[in-house]
Amino acid sequence: MKRCTDGLYVPRSTLQCALLKKCVPCCYKIIAYGSADMEPNQRPELCPRSAFESRQAPELLSNNMNSLIIHDSSLSFTWSIRSHVASSEVVLKEAKATLLKSNPELTKKLKKLGNKVHFECTMEDIGDYGAFDCVMWNQPDNAQVQTFFDNAVLAPNGQILITCPLSATKSIIDCVAQTRYKHVGTLVFDRCSYPGYKVSHECETLVFACDGTENVFSTCKAIEDGYKNWTAEEWNSASLITPMTPVLLSHIQAILRDKSNFPKKEKTQKKVGQEEKQQKKKQFGEDYEEDEVDYVQMYGLKPKGKAHKIKRKQEYEANQEGKLRPTKRKLPVKVENGKKKKACSKWNMQLWANDLSDSMLLNDVELFDMLPDATDDAFAIENERNNLLKKKERERKVLYRRRLKEEFHYLTKLSRELETKRDRLQRQQQQRLMEVQVPGHQEAMAQWATIAKELRQRNIAALHLNQSLRESLRHQLNLTMSYQRSLFHLNLALTTEAQKSSIYRLLQEHLEEGMDVNLRSKWTNAKDTENQCNIILNEDQTDIEQVEVIRCIRRRRSDPNDVVNSIWQCLIGESTHNVPATRIAQRLDTIDNQTCYTRVYFCDDFAPFALNLVQHRYAFPDKQVIVYRTMDIPEKDDMLQKDILKWYVVCWVEITKDDCDTMIKEYIRYTQVGSGGLLPLLISCRADETNVASQLRAWMHHVVSSLYSCCT
């Protein structure tokens, strides 16, 4: 069986180890299927790269990624990639107590990860934790794959990584084909890039992304045929991920079939004859005896062994010659000469009694005096013990009879209650039977059932009609907005080149105004979390004249280009991420790639208004700038978009890189140019009230907080 190479990619380090070092585990990671004439597979730990202390980072991850790991109960995979991503969050289906009970060693890991581990979560909950650059799920459950892809949320240019066995690849790809994600490629899974994470079979990583987004495989280049003559610099200059081709697959299979690449080490066994064995045994015994004698003489110890036991016995008998032998009497002990003695014979007992002198024996009187006093006290103690036992036995019988009596009364009462309930249920049953027998009762019940069924059908029809009316109304609104947009585009199509050049000139003046020293001084003094809103009223303190908003924020570990793209998409209405519900942006026209014309609605219950904004962005070597301002349109060209409240709005947004962070500075100026005195009437402010200024300030703060801010 041969592995399919369509859409298959392999890490450069794995391919280099297989081709140059002829590593058997790395070869089988790529080909996956072997044959009888190939070298058998080996343990993954035998790969030469497994012994390296510092290993290469996974090819699909980067240091600026925010990752989400699904169902990593052992936290081994999360722990292996924690130094290769910006942040990692884990979603687990188990409870924390259950997890710690089965794996107590996870306490330290959970303490270091902190609140980034979410317990008792289902697949429907993964979308509640925000958008991520990379969502990973190892060894997925096929029954939950559809639900997972329906609820996963990705950041721009994000990706989903599914690591699964080779047998489950086709079913997962077929299941994901019904969602909004697309399979862009498959990468050979290399366990050496994930120290501490173990799998029991060959796996591969499926990469999914949204349509139209960039992926990691778009810039990969294939390895040429002359790789055998490559130097280390040429290997390092190759791409980290390489497309797998049938030619490379056949080269790896040829390496495994060539037995000369894997020489076997034969163990040499020396054949020793019977005579040589006996000679060595004899020599060893002589050497051993000489060495042991030297050892005994050196330390003055007694040697051990059967030969030395006989020698010690002979030495003892020689030393006892001419000495008085001890008595032949044997003591009545249970142990003699280190062995258990079964019993003393009658002859031994008689010898022991003859050796005792008369002075050592006691007469009957002395023995009687030594016995304990058998007086009336002993009998009294015994009688008292018997009386106590009888008393306890009587008390136990009394308690037993009392408990039987109580149980009898309880059972009698319970039986009476059950009989009462039975009689009541019988009476209810008889009443129901009598009611059924009443003439016309069944016909009335059938008539009411028919009426209820008819009303239910009417209710369902009314619900369907209501739904169709809502869809029709929504369709009419879309047609109205489309007609409005078409009229506006028709008006813009009549715009001359001179008018477009005036728009560009106006934007250039707007940019130069933003570079003014007075404006930049306000940004310089602002802090990282600055959020000011200065409201200026007219002289009579009855209306708003001008508003200045200054904001500044620092985004940790983020790329300026990604930040600019997300802000631009929110401004022109392509994205609603972090955008309040009261703000609706509708892009009317695209003047060029960097300039858009957008209409922004502020949906307020008291004083709603709309803004016609021209938006443009600049890319400088040291920073990126986004500017937008209101554009005045003659009333004859703006019949459908005539606004009651008119504001002149100008904005400058500057995005710069500060080490690994991104600084965002925003300045917005609102100037009311409409008819004065209309705003207080809309928000129900009377001229005689003393708190008109406070109501105006509160409404303006609400407006500023409800419109989109680039610093959120």
Buried (B, 14 or more C-beta within 10 A) or exposed (E): EEBEBEBBBBBBBBBBBBBEEBBBBBBBBBBBEBEEEBBEBBEBEEBEBBEEEEBBBBBBBBEBBBBBBBBBBBBBBBBBBBEBBBBBBBBBBBEEEBBBEEBEEBEEBBEEBEEBBBBEBEBEEBEEBEBBBBBBBBBBEEEBBBBBBBBBBBBBBBBBBBBBBBEBBEEBBEBBEEBEBBBBBBBBBBBBBBBEBEBEEBBBBBBBBBEEEEBBBEEBEBBEEEBEEBEEEEBEEBBBBBBBBEEBBEBBBEBBEEEEEEEEEEEEEEEEEEEEEEEEEEEEEEEEBEEBEEEEEEEEEEBEEEEBEEEEEEEEEEEEEEEEEEEEEBEEEEEEEEEEEEEBEEEBEEBBEEEEEEEEEEEEEEEEEEEEEEEEEEEEEEEEEEEEEEEEEEEEEEEEEEEEEEEEEEEEEEEEEEEEEEEEEEEEEEEEEEEEEEEEEEEEEEEEEEEEEEEEEEEEEEEEEEEEEEEEEEEEEEEEEEEBBEBBEEBBEEBEEEEBEEBBEBBEEBBEBBEEEEBBEBBEEBEEEBBEBEBEBEEEEBBBEBBBBBBBBBBEBBBBEBBBBBBBBBBBBEBBEEBBEBBBBBBBBEBEEBBBBBBBBBEBEEBBBBBBBBBBBBEEEEBBBBBBBBEEBEEEBBEEBEEEBBBBBBBBBBBBBEEEBBBBBBBBBBBBEBEBEBBBEBBEBEEEEEEBBEBBBEBBEBBBEBBBBBBE
